[in-house]
Amino acid sequence: MSAVNALSRSEIDLAQNESYPTDAVLQPPVLQPYVDSARYAKCVEVSKRIRWDIDRDVIRNREFDFTKKFLPDGLSFVDRLSFLSAAECGLLSQIQGRSYANIFGLVERFIGAKVLEVSRDHSLGDQIALEALVRFTDEELKHQELFRRIETMIGAEMPGGYTFDLRPDEVASFVLTKSTWAVLALTCLIELFTQAHYRASIEPDSELSPLFKEVFLFHWKEESQHAILDELEWVRENAKISSQARDVAVDDLIALVRAIDGILQAQAAADARYFIRLCNQPKTPVETESVMKTVLAAYRFQYIVSGVQIPRFRAMLNAMITPAQALRVSEALAPIMDSPAINRQ
């Protein structure tokens, strides 16, 4: 067994310096305007211990098991479509799993670029913080390679017709026009929900394709450190900017979330159409519409709602912004958060 496989979940949790109990963080964090070198050092130490290789540790000459689901029902929402057969539920979860991996590869392009940028602030300063962020960037590059490999492997087995037309560099170029504060806020949101998805939905489901499940196990192990670094850099950036700049940054964050939602709407529609074409049993117009709405609700939950609902993220954001700014954020999120398709139990 490799060293990375031997690392337990409790060790990962300990490595997070008890900062991310995802179920109950009620107090906002202390906003520190200095470099917390000890927390950066802990991330470096854990990064060294859990370092994994795509071929040696993750893929290991295996293939995806297409007799099983890829995403659990808690993320895919396929269990809400009672008119689908078991085979169709499996197929829809596999299509969603393919896009889930592709979207992670997409967002990690701008995450890596931004972290590399903010690491320059430490180049002639705290070298431990610099090492932590350089390792973060290196790991994000590895994750992008992993998700490209996954797309190639899944694409070789799935029928033709699947589309993912988004270009990572174009998306990253747009995101990086926004303020650093807003980009770090979005990055923190993404890497917090990565942990929540794995721990709450992927890890407990024993019926998923083993390789797909382990891809996100290994991804989670490194993202657990990244979320801590996101917090540290977001807090540091918040301490640097003026109240006027922060007000602009709040609007930037809203614009980024809306852009992500636009991406999700387009991919959900493409994936639903692809699924309907692959079904052996034709679907009625009502059933087709239900598939379209459910896939969109699942994607919005995966990439926006599940992150916004994490107490840690809400506490951090609310500690940085005014009540009026919080209201702007809430109003912008309302059409997504209050959707009946998402809130259905």
C-alpha positions as CSV (number, residue, x, y, z in Angstrom):
1,M,0.0,0.0,0.0
2,S,1.4,3.4,-0.9
3,A,1.9,6.1,1.7
4,V,-0.9,8.2,0.3
5,N,-3.3,5.3,0.6
6,A,-2.3,4.8,4.2
7,L,-3.2,8.3,5.2
8,S,-6.4,8.1,7.1
9,R,-9.4,10.5,7.0
10,S,-8.8,11.5,10.6
11,E,-5.2,12.6,9.7
12,I,-6.6,14.7,6.8
13,D,-9.1,16.3,9.2
14,L,-6.3,16.9,11.7
15,A,-4.2,18.5,9.0
16,Q,-6.9,21.1,8.5
17,N,-6.0,22.4,11.9
18,E,-9.6,21.9,13.0
19,S,-10.7,24.8,10.7
20,Y,-13.3,23.0,8.6
21,P,-15.9,21.0,10.6
22,T,-18.3,21.3,7.7
23,D,-21.4,20.8,9.8
24,A,-21.2,23.4,12.5
25,V,-18.9,26.5,12.3
26,L,-21.1,29.1,13.9
27,Q,-18.6,31.9,14.7
28,P,-16.9,34.0,11.9
29,P,-13.2,33.6,11.6
30,V,-10.8,36.1,13.0
31,L,-9.7,38.3,10.1
32,Q,-5.9,38.5,10.4
33,P,-3.9,41.0,8.4
34,Y,-0.7,39.1,8.7
35,V,0.8,35.8,7.5
36,D,-0.1,32.9,9.7
37,S,3.1,31.0,9.0
38,A,2.2,28.0,11.2
39,R,-0.9,27.2,9.1
40,Y,1.0,27.5,5.9
41,A,3.6,25.2,7.3
42,K,1.0,22.6,8.3
43,C,-0.3,22.6,4.7
44,V,3.2,22.1,3.4
45,E,3.8,19.2,5.8
46,V,0.6,17.5,4.8
47,S,1.1,18.1,1.1
48,K,4.4,16.3,1.3
49,R,2.9,13.3,3.2
50,I,-0.1,12.8,0.9
51,R,1.5,13.5,-2.4
52,W,0.1,11.1,-5.0
53,D,0.8,10.1,-8.6
54,I,-2.0,9.8,-11.3
55,D,-0.9,6.4,-12.7
56,R,0.7,4.8,-9.6
57,D,-1.9,5.8,-7.0
58,V,-5.1,6.7,-8.8
59,I,-5.7,5.0,-12.2
60,R,-3.5,1.9,-11.5
61,N,-4.2,0.4,-15.0
62,R,-8.0,0.3,-14.2
63,E,-11.0,1.3,-16.3
64,F,-14.3,2.9,-15.2
65,D,-17.1,0.4,-14.4
66,F,-20.0,1.4,-16.6
67,T,-22.3,-1.1,-14.9
68,K,-22.3,1.3,-11.9
69,K,-23.2,4.9,-11.3
70,F,-20.5,7.6,-11.3
71,L,-22.1,10.3,-9.2
72,P,-24.2,9.5,-6.1
73,D,-27.9,10.4,-6.1
74,G,-27.3,13.1,-3.6
75,L,-25.4,15.0,-6.3
76,S,-27.0,13.8,-9.5
77,F,-30.7,13.9,-8.3
78,V,-31.4,11.0,-10.6
79,D,-33.5,9.4,-7.9
80,R,-36.0,12.2,-8.4
81,L,-36.9,10.9,-11.9
82,S,-39.1,8.0,-11.0
83,F,-40.0,7.3,-14.7
84,L,-36.4,6.3,-15.5
85,S,-35.3,2.7,-15.4
86,A,-32.3,1.6,-13.3
87,A,-30.1,1.5,-16.4
88,E,-31.2,5.0,-17.4
89,C,-30.5,6.3,-13.9
90,G,-27.0,4.8,-14.2
91,L,-26.4,6.3,-17.6
92,L,-27.6,9.8,-16.5
93,S,-25.3,9.6,-13.4
94,Q,-22.4,8.7,-15.7
95,I,-23.1,11.6,-18.1
96,Q,-23.3,13.9,-15.1
97,G,-20.1,12.4,-13.7
98,R,-18.3,13.1,-16.9
99,S,-19.3,16.8,-16.8
100,Y,-18.6,17.0,-13.1
101,A,-15.0,16.1,-13.8
102,N,-14.8,18.4,-16.8
103,I,-16.1,21.4,-14.9
104,F,-13.6,20.8,-12.2
105,G,-10.8,20.7,-14.8
106,L,-12.3,24.0,-16.2
107,V,-12.4,25.9,-12.9
108,E,-8.9,24.7,-11.8
109,R,-7.4,26.5,-14.8
110,F,-8.2,29.9,-13.2
111,I,-7.6,28.7,-9.7
112,G,-4.0,27.7,-10.5
113,A,-3.4,31.0,-12.3
114,K,-4.7,33.1,-9.5
115,V,-2.8,31.2,-6.8
116,L,0.4,31.5,-8.8
117,E,-0.3,35.3,-9.0
118,V,-0.9,35.8,-5.3
119,S,2.2,33.7,-4.4
120,R,4.3,36.5,-5.7
121,D,3.4,38.5,-2.6
122,H,5.4,36.0,-0.6
123,S,8.4,35.7,-3.0
124,L,10.6,38.0,-0.9
125,G,8.8,37.4,2.3
126,D,7.6,34.3,4.2
127,Q,9.1,31.4,2.3
128,I,6.9,28.8,4.0
129,A,3.8,30.6,2.6
130,L,5.5,30.7,-0.8
131,E,6.2,27.0,-0.7
132,A,2.7,26.2,0.3
133,L,1.2,28.2,-2.6
134,V,3.7,26.8,-5.1
135,R,2.8,23.3,-4.0
136,F,-0.9,24.3,-4.3
137,T,-0.3,25.5,-7.9
138,D,1.6,22.3,-8.8
139,E,-1.2,20.1,-7.4
140,E,-3.8,22.1,-9.4
141,L,-1.8,21.4,-12.6
142,K,-1.8,17.8,-11.7
143,H,-5.6,17.8,-11.1
144,Q,-6.1,19.4,-14.5
145,E,-4.1,16.5,-16.1
146,L,-6.1,14.0,-14.1
147,F,-9.4,15.4,-15.4
148,R,-8.1,15.4,-18.9
149,R,-7.2,11.8,-18.6
150,I,-10.7,11.0,-17.2
151,E,-12.4,12.7,-20.1
152,T,-10.3,10.6,-22.6
153,M,-11.0,7.4,-20.8
154,I,-14.8,8.0,-20.4
155,G,-15.1,9.4,-23.9
156,A,-13.6,6.2,-25.3
157,E,-16.4,4.1,-23.8
158,M,-19.5,6.4,-24.1
159,P,-21.4,6.7,-27.3
160,G,-20.7,9.7,-29.5
161,G,-22.6,13.0,-29.2
162,Y,-21.5,14.2,-25.8
163,T,-20.3,17.9,-26.0
164,F,-18.3,20.1,-23.6
165,D,-17.5,23.1,-25.7
166,L,-16.1,25.4,-23.0
167,R,-12.5,26.5,-23.4
168,P,-10.6,26.6,-20.1
169,D,-8.3,29.5,-21.1
170,E,-11.3,31.6,-22.3
171,V,-13.2,31.0,-19.1
172,A,-10.1,31.7,-17.0
173,S,-9.3,34.9,-18.9
174,F,-12.8,36.2,-18.1
175,V,-12.6,35.2,-14.4
176,L,-9.2,36.8,-14.0
177,T,-10.5,40.2,-15.1
178,K,-12.3,40.3,-11.8
179,S,-10.8,41.5,-8.5
180,T,-8.5,39.2,-6.6
181,W,-10.9,39.3,-3.6
182,A,-13.8,38.0,-5.7
183,V,-11.7,35.3,-7.4
184,L,-10.4,34.1,-4.1
185,A,-13.9,34.1,-2.6
186,L,-15.1,31.9,-5.5
187,T,-12.1,29.6,-5.2
188,C,-12.7,29.2,-1.5
189,L,-16.4,28.3,-2.2
190,I,-15.4,25.7,-4.8
191,E,-12.8,24.0,-2.7
192,L,-15.0,23.9,0.4
193,F,-17.8,22.2,-1.5
194,T,-15.3,19.7,-3.0
195,Q,-14.8,18.5,0.6
196,A,-18.5,18.5,1.4
197,H,-19.4,16.5,-1.8
198,Y,-16.9,13.8,-1.1
199,R,-17.6,13.4,2.6
200,A,-21.4,13.7,2.5
201,S,-22.2,11.9,-0.8
202,I,-19.3,10.2,-2.6
203,E,-17.5,8.5,0.3
204,P,-20.6,6.8,1.8
205,D,-21.9,5.4,-1.5
206,S,-20.5,1.8,-2.0
207,E,-22.3,1.4,-5.3
208,L,-20.3,3.8,-7.4
209,S,-17.7,2.9,-10.0
210,P,-14.6,2.2,-7.8
211,L,-12.2,4.2,-10.1
212,F,-14.5,7.2,-10.3
213,K,-14.9,7.2,-6.5
214,E,-11.2,7.0,-5.9
215,V,-10.5,9.9,-8.3
216,F,-12.4,12.1,-6.0
217,L,-10.9,10.5,-2.9
218,F,-7.4,11.6,-4.1
219,H,-8.7,14.9,-5.3
220,W,-10.3,15.6,-1.9
221,K,-7.1,14.8,0.0
222,E,-5.2,17.6,-1.7
223,E,-8.1,20.0,-1.9
224,S,-8.5,19.8,1.9
225,Q,-5.2,21.7,2.2
226,H,-6.1,24.1,-0.7
227,A,-9.2,25.2,1.1
228,I,-7.1,26.3,4.1
229,L,-4.8,28.3,1.8
230,D,-7.8,29.8,0.0
231,E,-9.0,31.1,3.4
232,L,-5.6,32.5,4.4
233,E,-5.1,34.3,1.1
234,W,-8.7,35.6,0.9
235,V,-8.4,37.0,4.5
236,R,-5.0,38.5,3.6
237,E,-6.4,40.2,0.5
238,N,-9.4,41.4,2.4
239,A,-7.1,43.2,4.9
240,K,-5.3,45.0,2.1
241,I,-8.2,46.6,0.2
242,S,-10.3,49.6,0.9
243,S,-14.0,49.6,1.7
244,Q,-14.7,51.0,-1.8
245,A,-12.6,48.3,-3.5
246,R,-14.4,45.7,-1.5
247,D,-17.8,47.0,-2.6
248,V,-16.7,46.6,-6.2
249,A,-15.4,43.2,-5.4
250,V,-18.8,42.1,-4.1
251,D,-20.3,43.0,-7.4
252,D,-17.4,41.1,-9.1
253,L,-18.3,38.0,-7.0
254,I,-21.9,38.3,-8.0
255,A,-20.9,38.5,-11.7
256,L,-18.7,35.4,-11.3
257,V,-21.5,33.4,-9.8
258,R,-23.8,34.4,-12.6
259,A,-21.2,33.4,-15.1
260,I,-20.8,30.0,-13.5
261,D,-24.6,29.7,-13.6
262,G,-24.6,30.4,-17.3
263,I,-22.0,27.7,-17.8
264,L,-24.1,25.3,-15.8
265,Q,-27.3,26.1,-17.7
266,A,-25.6,25.5,-21.1
267,Q,-24.0,22.2,-20.0
268,A,-27.1,20.9,-18.2
269,A,-29.1,21.4,-21.4
270,A,-26.4,19.7,-23.6
271,D,-26.2,16.8,-21.2
272,A,-29.9,16.3,-20.9
273,R,-30.3,16.3,-24.7
274,Y,-27.5,13.8,-25.0
275,F,-29.1,11.5,-22.4
276,I,-32.5,11.7,-24.1
277,R,-31.0,10.7,-27.4
278,L,-29.3,7.7,-25.8
279,C,-32.5,6.4,-24.1
280,N,-33.8,3.2,-25.7
281,Q,-37.3,4.1,-24.5
282,P,-38.6,7.4,-26.0
283,K,-39.5,10.0,-23.4
284,T,-42.7,12.1,-23.5
285,P,-42.4,15.9,-23.6
286,V,-43.3,16.1,-19.9
287,E,-40.6,13.6,-19.1
288,T,-38.1,15.3,-21.2
289,E,-38.8,18.6,-19.5
290,S,-38.4,17.0,-16.1
291,V,-35.0,15.6,-17.1
292,M,-33.9,19.0,-18.3
293,K,-35.0,20.7,-15.1
294,T,-33.6,18.0,-12.8
295,V,-30.2,18.1,-14.5
296,L,-30.0,21.9,-14.2
297,A,-31.0,21.7,-10.5
298,A,-28.3,19.1,-9.9
299,Y,-25.6,21.2,-11.5
300,R,-26.7,24.3,-9.7
301,F,-26.6,22.4,-6.4
302,Q,-23.2,20.9,-7.2
303,Y,-21.4,24.1,-8.1
304,I,-23.3,26.9,-6.3
305,V,-25.9,26.0,-3.8
306,S,-23.9,23.3,-1.9
307,G,-21.0,25.7,-1.4
308,V,-23.2,28.7,-0.3
309,Q,-24.9,26.5,2.3
310,I,-21.6,25.6,4.0
311,P,-21.5,27.5,7.4
312,R,-17.8,28.1,7.1
313,F,-18.1,30.0,3.8
314,R,-21.1,32.0,5.0
315,A,-19.3,33.0,8.2
316,M,-16.2,34.1,6.3
317,L,-18.1,36.1,3.7
318,N,-20.4,37.8,6.3
319,A,-17.4,38.7,8.4
320,M,-15.9,40.7,5.5
321,I,-18.9,42.5,4.0
322,T,-21.6,44.9,5.2
323,P,-25.3,44.0,5.7
324,A,-26.1,46.0,2.6
325,Q,-23.6,44.0,0.6
326,A,-24.8,40.8,2.0
327,L,-28.3,41.7,0.9
328,R,-27.0,42.3,-2.7
329,V,-25.4,38.8,-2.7
330,S,-28.6,37.2,-1.3
331,E,-30.8,38.9,-3.9
332,A,-28.5,37.8,-6.7
333,L,-28.5,34.2,-5.4
334,A,-32.3,34.0,-4.7
335,P,-33.4,32.8,-8.2
336,I,-31.0,29.9,-7.8
337,M,-31.3,29.1,-4.1
338,D,-35.1,29.3,-4.0
339,S,-35.7,27.1,-7.0
340,P,-38.3,24.4,-6.2
341,A,-36.3,21.9,-8.3
342,I,-33.3,22.4,-5.9
343,N,-35.2,22.6,-2.7
344,R,-37.4,19.5,-3.3
345,Q,-36.8,16.8,-0.8
